[in-house]
Amino acid sequence: MPSLYALKPWYTRRLHRFVAGAVARGTSPDVFTVVGVAAALGAGVAIALGWWPPALLLLAARLAGANLDGAVARARGVARPWGFVLNEVGDRASDLLVFAGLAVLAVRAGGDAVAGLTPLAWVLVAALAATLPTFVSLAGAGAGAPRLNGGPLGKTERCAFAVLAAGVPSLLPGIAVVVVVGSLLTSVVRARRVHAALAAGAAG
């Protein structure tokens, strides 16, 4: 299904000069993993304060870090299993930092309960739901399927919604609901793709 993740190749091409520079200098891909997590930390603070312009820039940097670590590893020919582990840990840490910012924003903004849950509760439910697509992908990879990414609601979409929430905090409960539903749908889509890949592998 289409999602903003489809823009990743385009975004990676825009970052080509950083890849070329990293290759020329022999920069470790792990540096970009750290940069991505640091940018997510800054974005979490900006989101908590409702500062959406810096949140937008910092989340763009967070996504750049997530793109560049793998791109640099491949370009330098130094891709390794431990790098995969660091990339996954960095992505999960970045997600938690962004959701922490949203949680603080929910407390600061207040607002009425929606369907019996406060805005903070909705953010926490959304943070939990957002882990499900990754669990499906990693479980599939552990069983021998390709590591799946993409949507309909992946980290790129979550970043976009986080910026929207920082700009319009009153929308936070509704955004959280969308993240919950989108994450569940993404989990189902990825599970089907994992099943198909494993079935194809078994048949082959």
LUMTI-780441 format. One record per residue: x, y, z of N, C-alpha, C, CB in turn; residue in one letter. Coordinates in steps of 0.001 Angstrom, whole numbers. Glycine has a CB too. Layout:
BEGIN
    n.px    n.py    n.pz   ca.px   ca.py   ca.pz    c.px    c.py    c.pz   cb.px   cb.py   cb.pz palo
       X       Y       Z       X       Y       Z       X       Y       Z       X       Y       Z    a
...
This chain:
BEGIN
    n.px    n.py    n.pz   ca.px   ca.py   ca.pz    c.px    c.py    c.pz   cb.px   cb.py   cb.pz palo
     846   -1191       0       0       0       0     885    1246       0    -959       3    1228    m
     470    2335    -667    1306    3522    -748    1436    4214     597     748    4482   -1769    p
    2572    4838     824    2806    5592    2050    3941    6562    1787    3133    4648    3256    s
    4221    7409    2765    5327    8344    2630    6659    7627    2554    5333    9317    3781    l
    6704    6355    3001    7946    5596    2923    8417    5458    1478    7764    4216    3551    y
    7481    5546     540    7844    5453    -870    8771    6601   -1291    6583    5452   -1737    a
    8810    7673    -484    9691    8800    -777   11122    8558    -320    9159   10052    -127    l
   11373    7426     398   12709    7182     940   13789    7192    -132   12735    5861    1667    k
   13609    6496   -1273   14666    6545   -2302   14946    7970   -2780   14274    5675   -3497    p
   13876    8764   -2952   14061   10163   -3370   14847   10933   -2315   12693   10847   -3619    w
   14475   10731   -1035   15146   11442      52   16604   11007     137   14428   11192    1398    y
   16859    9717     -33   18228    9218      14   19067    9830   -1096   18247    7696     -92    t
   18479    9985   -2286   19227   10626   -3389   19577   12064   -3049   18411   10586   -4696    r
   18670   12772   -2359   18958   14139   -1965   20135   14197    -982   17716   14777   -1345    r
   20343   13103    -261   21406   13048     742   22702   12465     178   20949   12225    1936    l
   22748   12310   -1148   23881   11615   -1770   25210   12281   -1426   23705   11569   -3286    h
   25237   13598   -1354   26521   14260   -1090   27047   13916     295   26378   15777   -1228    r
   26125   13666    1254   26560   13261    2583   27144   11849    2538   25388   13332    3584    f
   26534   10989    1709   27052    9635    1552   28447    9699     934   26098    8772     676    v
   28579   10489    -121   29876   10610    -791   30938   11155     164   29758   11521   -2025    a
   30556   12158     957   31497   12717    1929   31902   11709    2985   30899   13929    2595    g
   30931   10914    3439   31228    9905    4458   32157    8833    3913   29937    9265    4971    a
   31936    8454    2651   32808    7454    2025   34221    8000    1880   32256    7033     647    v
   34329    9253    1450   35649    9863    1262   36412    9981    2575   35507   11239     624    a
   35704   10251    3662   36350   10436    4966   36433    9146    5770   35605   11477    5766    r
   35782    8090    5282   35776    6842    6039   34931    6927    7297   37181    6456    6403    g
   33878    7742    7259   33012    7918    8426   32212    6651    8704   32062    9108    8217    t
   32132    6278    9964   31378    5085   10341   29880    5318   10162   31686    4690   11796    s
   29152    4339    9657   27687    4461    9552   27044    4707   10913   27091    3197    8919    p
   27690    4219   11976   27116    4368   13319   27001    5833   13731   27963    3611   14340    d
   27864    6671   13146   27787    8103   13448   26407    8646   13074   28896    8883   12694    v
   25883    8195   11948   24584    8689   11489   23445    8117   12329   24373    8339   10013    f
   23630    6918   12855   22644    6382   13789   22558    7275   15017   23000    4935   14197    t
   23725    7675   15542   23766    8548   16719   23163    9915   16402   25214    8711   17220    v
   23482   10439   15214   22921   11730   14802   21401   11652   14741   23488   12161   13431    v
   20871   10554   14210   19425   10394   14130   18773   10378   15503   19085    9124   13391    g
   19387    9671   16450   18826    9610   17806   18924   10975   18475   19559    8541   18657    v
   20051   11663   18295   20201   12997   18881   19171   13970   18317   21613   13531   18634    a
   18914   13867   17009   17904   14729   16385   16518   14406   16932   17922   14568   14850    a
   16248   13117   17169   14960   12728   17745   14802   13279   19155   14817   11203   17759    a
   15893   13302   19913   15849   13888   21252   15493   15368   21178   17198   13700   21968    l
   16160   16085   20280   15838   17500   20106   14419   17705   19633   16793   18138   19131    g
   13961   16828   18729   12592   16930   18233   11595   16676   19348   12361   15948   17088    a
   11900   15720   20228   11014   15447   21352   10841   16668   22241   11545   14287   22167    g
   11937   17376   22480   11872   18599   23291   11045   19661   22576   13293   19137   23590    v
   11290   19842   21274   10546   20842   20505    9056   20517   20472   11093   20933   19076    a
    8729   19240   20312    7320   18826   20302    6681   19097   21655    7190   17329   19941    i
    7380   18765   22720    6847   18989   24065    6507   20456   24299    7847   18517   25113    a
    7292   21342   23698    7080   22779   23860    6135   23357   22804    8409   23504   23804    l
    5700   22514   21861    4807   22997   20814    5503   23832   19760    3710   23793   21420    g
    6793   23646   19602    7562   24404   18612    7644   23571   17328    9001   24758   19154    w
    6659   23702   16456    6619   22800   15308    7679   23063   14243    5287   22879   14680    w
    8115   24338   13995    9153   24492   12955   10462   23766   13294    9445   25971   12738    p
   11011   23948   14522   12220   23163   14819   11939   21666   14896   12836   23629   16130    p
   10719   21287   15312   10374   19864   15334   10432   19290   13923    8968   19650   15946    a
    9941   20054   12951    9972   19613   11563   11402   19410   11087    9258   20621   10669    l
   12265   20375   11353   13655   20282   10906   14387   19130   11597   14387   21602   11173    l
   14150   18981   12893   14843   17942   13640   14349   16542   13259   14663   18170   15134    l
   13056   16423   12962   12553   15125   12527   13045   14784   11124   11025   15108   12565    l
   13229   15812   10302   13850   15574    8991   15275   15050    9180   13859   16878    8137    a
   15989   15617   10164   17342   15141   10467   17305   13734   11047   18043   16094   11445    a
   16279   13439   11850   16126   12086   12408   15947   11063   11285   14917   12028   13381    r
   15116   11416   10295   14909   10519    9163   16169   10427    8291   13716   10995    8322    l
   16894   11550    8190   18141   11532    7425   19135   10572    8056   18745   12941    7336    a
   19249   10619    9385   20149    9696   10073   19757    8252    9830   20163    9981   11562    g
   18447    7983    9878   17949    6628    9658   18202    6163    8231   16462    6556    9970    a
   18239    7093    7277   18539    6760    5884   20029    6579    5661   18007    7841    4956    n
   20816    7475    6253   22235    7528    5932   23036    6390    6535   22802    8821    6389    l
   22633    5880    7702   23460    4828    8292   23532    3606    7369   22904    4423    9671    d
   22377    3196    6850   22378    2063    5926   23015    2396    4592   20974    1582    5701    g
   22726    3604    4082   23279    4000    2781   24798    4072    2823   22707    5351    2347    a
   25340    4628    3908   26801    4734    4044   27417    3345    4218   27177    5645    5248    v
   26766    2491    4996   27285    1133    5199   27385     390    3869   26385     349    6180    a
   26345     527    3046   26371    -150    1749   27411     470     821   24989     -96    1095    r
   27475    1798     815   28424    2471     -79   29873    2157     288   28199    3982     -44    a
   30154    2005    1574   31518    1693    2015   31803     202    2047   31760    2275    3382    r
   30756    -609    1854   30941   -2057    1902   31235   -2573    3291   32045   -2458     985    g
   30671   -1909    4309   30945   -2309    5699   29655   -2721    6419   31631   -1154    6464    v
   28610   -3045    5662   27374   -3497    6296   27650   -4763    7099   26266   -3751    5236    a
   27097   -4834    8307   27343   -5967    9188   26116   -6207   10061   28601   -5726   10062    r
   25962   -7422   10591   24794   -7709   11448   24681   -6775   12645   24859   -9135   11942    p
   25807   -6429   13273   25745   -5542   14429   25227   -4159   14030   27127   -5423   15084    w
   25551   -3732   12827   25017   -2465   12346   23507   -2507   12241   25620   -2114   11002    g
   22977   -3659   11810   21518   -3847   11760   20918   -3691   13150   21162   -5237   11179    f
   21580   -4299   14140   21090   -4197   15524   21101   -2741   15991   21952   -5070   16474    v
   22208   -2051   15756   22298    -645   16176   21246     206   15485   23692     -86   15881    l
   21015     -55   14206   20007     699   13472   18629     497   14084   19997     288   11999    n
   18282    -751   14412   16973   -1031   15004   16844    -388   16386   16746   -2548   15104    e
   17877    -499   17197   17841     110   18534   17717    1630   18417   19113    -266   19344    v
   18470    2215   17480   18383    3659   17278   17002    4099   16841   19395    4102   16259    g
   16391    3336   15932   15042    3667   15477   14036    3605   16624   14614    2722   14356    d
   14131    2541   17436   13178    2400   18531   13384    3491   19576   13308    1019   19178    r
   14648    3825   19879   14922    4896   20832   14384    6226   20310   16434    5001   21106    a
   14554    6465   19022   14063    7702   18419   12546    7797   18511   14504    7794   16959    s
   11864    6690   18231   10405    6675   18352    9966    7012   19772    9849    5307   17942    d
   10632    6405   20756   10262    6643   22158   10480    8103   22550   11073    5727   23088    l
   11557    8700   22052   11834   10103   22373   10764   11020   21790   13218   10510   21849    l
   10324   10723   20572    9274   11533   19947    7958   11373   20712    9087   11133   18461    v
    7614   10142   21068    6380    9923   21818    6467   10521   23217    6074    8432   21907    f
    7651   10545   23792    7807   11210   25096    7484   12695   24972    9246   11019   25643    a
    7944   13310   23879    7608   14708   23639    6115   14911   23473    8329   15216   22416    g
    5465   13989   22764    4013   14080   22591    3286   13907   23919    3529   13027   21590    l
    3811   13039   24776    3186   12830   26085    3253   14101   26930    3865   11666   26826    a
    4416   14743   26912    4550   15998   27656    3627   17062   27068    6016   16490   27638    v
    3558   17119   25737    2668   18081   25076    1219   17835   25481    2814   17994   23542    l
     820   16560   25570    -549   16229   25953    -863   16726   27356    -776   14721   25869    a
      94   16586   28259    -112   17063   29636    -195   18584   29660    1030   16576   30565    v
     689   19238   28914     706   20702   28897    -554   21276   28253    1940   21204   28155    r
   -1009   20626   27186   -2164   21155   26449   -3481   20832   27142   -2184   20597   25032    a
   -3516   19725   27879   -4768   19333   28536   -5812   18938   27502   -5302   20479   29418    g
   -7057   19189   27826   -8138   18848   26899   -9061   17794   27460   -7573   18371   25587    g
  -10216   17658   26844  -11224   16710   27316  -10892   15286   26882  -12607   17106   26797    d
  -11471   14349   27624  -11301   12940   27283  -12041   12625   25987  -11807   12034   28428    a
  -11490   11704   25214  -12107   11230   23975  -12309    9726   24114  -11225   11578   22711    v
  -13564    9298   23992  -13899    7873   24154  -13405    7348   25494  -13292    7039   23009    a
  -13482    8208   26499  -13123    7789   27849  -11654    7868   28191  -13568    6425   28054    g
  -10807    8283   27233   -9370    8376   27485   -8908    9824   27380   -8585    7491   26498    l
   -8022   10216   28295   -7445   11550   28246   -6473   11636   27071   -6732   11894   29580    t
   -6095   12852   26640   -5094   12976   25576   -3800   12230   25895   -4786   14439   25328    p
   -3356   12293   27154   -2135   11579   27532   -2317   10073   27351   -1750   11900   28993    l
   -3456    9566   27782   -3714    8129   27637   -3706    7723   26174   -5055    7753   28278    a
   -4279    8562   25312   -4288    8246   23881   -2868    8214   23321   -5136    9270   23110    w
   -2028    9142   23767    -638    9151   23301      70    7865   23723     116   10386   23854    v
    -163    7423   24953     478    6204   25439     -20    4977   24672     219    6029   26942    l
   -1315    4946   24371   -1862    3841   23577   -1254    3869   22172   -3419    3928   23504    v
   -1125    5072   21610    -530    5195   20271     925    4746   20276    -629    6644   19767    a
    1668    5101   21328    3070    4675   21426    3173    3162   21465    3733    5277   22671    a
    2258    2526   22179    2252    1065   22240    1890     464   20884    1269     577   23315    l
     849    1002   20262     412     477   18962    1498     643   17909    -872    1181   18503    a
    2260    1726   17999    3287    2002   16992    4411     975   17013    3863    3388   17203    a
    4536     218   18108    5578    -808   18157    5189   -2072   17388    5885   -1164   19601    t
    3899   -2261   17149    3444   -3520   16557    3990   -3775   15153    1948   -3536   16512    l
    3976   -2785   14246    4535   -3069   12914    5991   -3519   12952    4422   -1846   12042    p
    6772   -2917   13850    8175   -3310   13971    8293   -4731   14496    8929   -2344   14889    t
    7476   -5082   15483    7506   -6453   15996    7208   -7459   14893    6502   -6617   17140    f
    6217   -7141   14062    5874   -8046   12956    7055   -8179   11997    4622   -7536   12198    v
    7669   -7053   11647    8788   -7072   10699    9977   -7853   11248    9219   -5646   10361    s
   10315   -7614   12526   11460   -8303   13110   11184   -9791   13294   11827   -7672   14446    l
    9946  -10123   13656    9592  -11532   13769    9713  -12218   12412    8165  -11689   14326    a
    9263  -11529   11362    9382  -12079   10021   10831  -12244    9604    8662  -11200    9032    g
   11652  -11231    9920   13077  -11315    9569   13739  -12465   10315   13799   -9987    9890    a
   13340  -12685   11565   13892  -13798   12330   13518  -15150   11754   13431  -13718   13754    g
   12365  -15191   11071   11916  -16442   10454   12458  -16625    9044   10405  -16491   10423    a
   13192  -15614    8545   13790  -15746    7225   13204  -14871    6145   13691  -17122    6799    g
   12202  -14053    6472   11622  -13135    5490   12461  -11858    5424   10144  -12802    5849    a
   12324  -11064    4359   13022   -9778    4310   12538   -8865    5433   12813   -9098    2941    p
   13412   -7952    5876   13030   -6954    6888   12142   -5930    6201   14296   -6264    7545    r
   10873   -5880    6589    9907   -5027    5909    9804   -3660    6568    8544   -5694    5885    l
    9595   -2653    5735    9336   -1287    6212    8112    -752    5468   10591    -348    5994    n
    7871     511    5623    6780    1122    4883    5467    1104    5626    6614     441    3581    g
    4444    1581    4926    3160    1875    5547    2139     811    5383    2625    3109    5018    g
     910    1239    5512     424    2614    5329     808    3623    6414   -1037    2584    5232    p
    1277    3184    7587    1683    4161    8590    2954    3669    9257     559    4396    9639    l
    4091    4193    8783    5382    3858    9341    5981    5060   10049    6321    3356    8254    g
    7309    5032   10240    7938    6105   11018    7868    7453   10306    9388    5757   11308    k
    7886    7441    8974    7801    8718    8258    6456    9392    8519    8003    8503    6744    t
    5390    8602    8465    4054    9153    8742    3936    9582   10199    2961    8119    8408    e
    4533    8797   11108    4478    9182   12525    5174   10515   12757    5121    8097   13403    r
    6286   10724   12073    6986   12005   12198    6110   13155   11705    8310   11974   11413    c
    5435   12941   10573    4559   13979   10020    3427   14310   10996    3976   13527    8662    a
    2839   13278   11589    1758   13513   12544    2273   14194   13817    1070   12189   12899    f
    3500   13892   14215    4066   14529   15402    4232   16026   15185    5413   13895   15761    a
    4673   16411   13985    4800   17838   13668    3427   18504   13687    5475   18036   12286    v
    2429   17835   13120    1075   18384   13111     564   18568   14540     125   17467   12316    l
     830   17607   15406     395   17713   16799    1089   18874   17510     672   16402   17542    a
    2379   19064   17214    3106   20179   17827    2532   21514   17379    4598   20105   17481    a
    2086   21571   16125    1523   22814   15618     108   23065   16083    1557   22812   14135    g
    -668   21980   16229   -2072   22108   16652   -2326   21084   17761   -3067   21889   15437    v
   -1925   21384   19005   -2045   20414   20097   -3467   19908   20330   -1535   21025   21360    p
   -4476   20713   19982   -5856   20272   20197   -6205   19045   19360   -6820   21401   19874    s
   -5432   18804   18299   -5678   17642   17443   -5021   16374   17970   -5183   17919   16045    l
   -4286   16485   19057   -3489   15366   19536   -4290   14078   19763   -2813   15755   20805    l
   -5447   14120   20450   -6200   12861   20626   -6601   12234   19291   -7455   13112   21466    p
   -7079   13058   18360   -7464   12529   17050   -6280   11956   16301   -8115   13610   16218    g
   -5133   12627   16388   -3923   12126   15732   -3514   10791   16339   -2769   13147   15854    i
   -3628   10691   17669   -3279    9433   18332   -4181    8299   17864   -3374    9586   19854    a
   -5462    8593   17691   -6392    7575   17203   -5972    7107   15814   -7840    8121   17175    v
   -5598    8048   14961   -5160    7704   13605   -3903    6829   13661   -4888    8989   12776    v
   -2988    7165   14563   -1761    6374   14695   -2081    4959   15163    -785    7048   15677    v
   -3011    4844   16100   -3398    3512   16584   -3987    2679   15453   -4411    3626   17740    v
   -4979    3237   14764   -5633    2503   13680   -4640    2210   12556   -6838    3302   13134    v
   -3842    3218   12198   -2870    3031   11126   -1807    1997   11470   -2210    4343   10802    g
   -1391    1966   12719    -380     999   13142    -930    -421   13099     118    1328   14552    s
   -2173    -582   13539   -2795   -1905   13482   -2932   -2373   12034   -4174   -1883   14168    l
   -3354   -1458   11160   -3492   -1806    9751   -2138   -2150    9143   -4144    -658    8978    l
   -1118   -1367    9489     227   -1632    8984     729   -2993    9445    1191    -536    9437    t
     414   -3337   10684     815   -4640   11207     191   -5771   10397     421   -4768   12680    s
   -1084   -5620   10071   -1768   -6642    9285   -1161   -6734    7886   -3275   -6338    9196    v
    -918   -5576    7265    -335   -5559    5918    1033   -6226    5918    -220   -4116    5393    v
    1856   -5896    6905    3196   -6493    6956    3117   -7988    7254    4059   -5790    8018    r
    2195   -8387    8129    2055   -9806    8441    1691  -10604    7196     998  -10014    9528    a
     828  -10039    6382     451  -10719    5132    1644  -10815    4193    -710   -9977    4437    r
    2426   -9750    4119    3607   -9766    3256    4648  -10761    3763    4220   -8366    3167    r
    4808  -10821    5083    5737  -11792    5673    5282  -13215    5352    5842  -11592    7210    v
    3985  -13459    5523    3443  -14799    5237    3687  -15171    3783    1929  -14857    5553    h
    3427  -14238    2884    3629  -14504    1460    5096  -14796    1159    3146  -13316     621    a
    6005  -14012    1768    7434  -14210    1526    7904  -15560    2055    8243  -13086    2172    a
    7443  -15934    3229    7845  -17213    3801    7274  -18377    3002    7399  -17306    5257    l
    6016  -18208    2538    5411  -19257    1734    6149  -19425     413    3939  -18951    1482    a
    6535  -18312    -181    7289  -18372   -1438    8641  -19034   -1234    7478  -16967   -2020    a
    9270  -18721    -107   10563  -19335     189   10448  -20825     410   11182  -18692    1401    g
    9383  -21231    1093    9194  -22657    1339    8907  -23407      31    8047  -22876    2341    a
    8143  -22742    -846    7808  -23371   -2130    9026  -23500   -3023    6729  -22574   -2847    a
    9932  -22487   -2892   11126  -22517   -3739   12147  -23514   -3244   11753  -21147   -3811    g
